[in-house]
Structure formats: C-alpha cells, structure tokens
Amino acid sequence: MTVTELTDEFSVLLLEESSTHADLFEMWLEGVQTKRAARPRDIFRVFDSTVAVACLSQSVLGEDEPDIRRFILNRNPYCQLILIASCSSPDILYEQHYDATIVRPTSREEFQTAVEKRLTYGMYSALLDEFYSLNAELVSLERAGDSEVDLDPDALQKRLQRVRKPLNQLTAAIDHADTKALLQSLNLHRKYLTEPAQAIDSEPASKYHPKACPNCKLPWGVDHRNDLGKGFTSIGAYVWRCSRCHDITHGSSPSDRRVARR
C-alpha cells in the first residue's frame, strides 16, 4: 500500500466475527495498524481517535448498526466507513449510509484499493482539521500573550511541523475526483449527525417546552440519536436554544414567545 509510510498515528478498525477473515484482512493491510472487534460491543472498547477507517461486516452489525455508526461518527466525523456486505443479501443493507462497500467474496487487490483510498481520505481530513486548529491556537497565543493563555508555543510549533509533512504528501496525492468524493463523504457524515429523527411522535409533547422549534420546525423532546440530541438546550427558565438553527425561544405559550437569532 502506498500510504503505509504515513500511517504511524492512524489505524484501521476491523469488525469481523471470523478470526480467519480478520487474519486475512490484517495480512492484506501489512504496514497499517489495525484494531479488531468480533462483536459490536467490542467497538466501544477498541475504537479511539487513531481510527481513520472502520471496515464493518454487515453480518455482525445487525440491530446495532445505527448505534455503531453514530458512536463512530460522534467521536470522529472524519472516520471513513466501509461496509463489508454479505454476498447472500439481495439488497445491500445500509449501503447508502456508507462511504464505500465491499461485497464478499473480495480479492486482495479490491480490499487493499478500497481501504487505501478511504485511509487517505480519513487521514487527510483529520490532519487538515488539526493543522487549522494548531494555527488557530498559535494565533490566539500571539494575540493574548504568553501570560494569558496556558499553551506551549514550542510544542505547538513542533506538532504543526509534524502534521505539515504528511499533510503535504497527501495533498499532492489527492486529485479533483478524490476531492469530490471526500466532500460527498463529509456531507454524508454531516447529514447523518444532524438529521432529525423520523419517529417524531415517539414521546408526548411537554408542557414545559414547545413541541418543535418555532423557527426551523425541528421536533423537540425527541431523541434524534445524533448531534441534535433532544432538539434543544435549556438555557434558562422557559428559554430554549434550538440544536439545529440555534434560535432562542422565550416564553411558555405561543402568545408569550420571542425568537431571537444568534
């Protein structure tokens, strides 16, 4: 694989119930750090910030699929998701939710190509985000002065240089088609993390807050099972901030509400 020299700080997660298949996948990913999970609950134990790609076996996911996907993307929205689909499935379950799909049986070349591409995307996104964050911290440090901010400028500069080299290499390796595919992937993740739940009537309306945001109509009091949470945040007595549009609603009745955008 051509990206193995850049993977010191990144890894690939394999959710695979067959130890034989997991061993084979690890052999095909020689030079890349891997983390293994045989059951969905194992992911909650082994997943960490280094995981840039998660290869998830459809046969293992089952009813835990939404929880696993949400868990991964909430902790790393840049993590690329690859579905390893069962060959016996007439319709590839969940495929529209994934960045790439590998259908069993798969060859070494097919598996390596898919993982390498998604590993490039996952590393590039993570490094680019860290690069901008480090620069923002350095700017804040320069403006505030050493005595006002608890940051080590030397450590920040060293980390910035460590990030810059692989980022430049990945940038050179990414073409227009890759950029388009990566943006589609990030939009897919963002949509999932901010998409309202469909079962809007699963909980009764509360007398303490509106049933939905008066501005964007996002249902409130429903567990959206993503970044939207319950749809709002209480910021005072009869004052709520919408999780999606961030408008602030005041008052306990429609006639006593004011909406202020922030």
Long-range contacts (C-beta under 8 A, 24 or more apart in sequence): 1-29, 1-30, 1-31, 1-32, 1-112, 1-115, 1-116, 1-119, 2-116, 2-173, 3-116, 3-119, 3-120, 3-123, 3-170, 3-173, 4-30, 4-31, 4-32, 5-31, 6-123, 6-166, 6-169, 6-170, 7-31, 7-32, 7-33, 7-119, 7-123, 9-50, 10-50, 10-51, 10-52, 10-119, 10-122, 10-123, 10-126, 11-35, 11-50, 11-51, 11-52, 12-51, 12-52, 12-53, 12-54, 12-55, 12-115, 12-119, 13-37, 13-43, 13-46, 13-47, 13-51, 13-53, 13-54, 13-55, 14-55, 15-40, 15-42, 15-43, 15-54, 15-55, 15-56, 15-57, 15-60, 15-61, 15-68, 16-55, 16-57, 16-60, 16-84, 17-57, 17-59, 17-60, 25-55, 25-111, 28-108, 28-111, 28-112, 29-112, 29-115, 32-115, 32-119, 40-64, 40-67, 40-68, 43-68, 43-71, 43-72, 44-71, 47-71, 47-72, 47-75, 49-75, 49-76, 51-76, 51-79, 52-76, 52-78, 52-79, 52-80, 52-118, 52-119, 52-122, 52-123, 52-126, 53-79, 53-80, 53-81, 53-82, 53-115, 53-118, 53-119, 53-122, 54-79, 54-80, 54-81, 54-82, 55-82, 55-84, 55-102, 55-115, 56-81, 56-82, 56-83, 56-84, 56-98, 57-84, 58-83, 58-84, 58-85, 58-86, 58-89, 58-92, 58-93, 58-94, 59-86, 61-94, 65-93, 65-94, 66-225, 69-94, 69-97, 69-192, 70-192, 70-193, 70-225, 70-226, 73-189, 73-192, 73-193, 74-193, 74-226, 74-227, 76-126, 77-186, 77-189, 77-190, 77-193, 78-122, 78-125, 78-126, 78-129, 78-186, 78-189, 79-122, 80-118, 80-119, 80-121, 80-122, 80-185, 82-114, 82-115, 82-118, 97-188, 97-192, 99-185, 99-188, 117-178, 120-170, 120-173, 120-174, 120-178, 121-178, 121-181, 121-182, 121-185, 123-166, 123-170, 124-167, 124-170, 124-171, 124-174, 124-182, 125-182, 125-186, 127-163, 127-166, 127-167, 127-170, 128-167, 130-159, 130-163, 131-160, 131-163, 131-164, 131-167, 134-159, 134-160, 134-163, 135-160, 192-226, 193-226, 193-227, 194-226, 194-227, 194-228, 194-244, 195-224, 195-226, 195-228, 196-222, 196-224, 196-228, 196-231, 196-244, 197-222, 197-223, 197-224, 197-225, 208-238, 208-252, 209-234, 209-240, 210-240, 210-249, 210-254, 210-257, 213-242, 213-244, 213-245, 213-247, 213-249, 214-247, 214-249, 214-257, 214-259, 215-242, 215-245, 215-247, 215-249, 215-259, 215-261, 216-242, 216-244, 216-245, 216-247, 218-242, 218-243, 218-244, 218-245
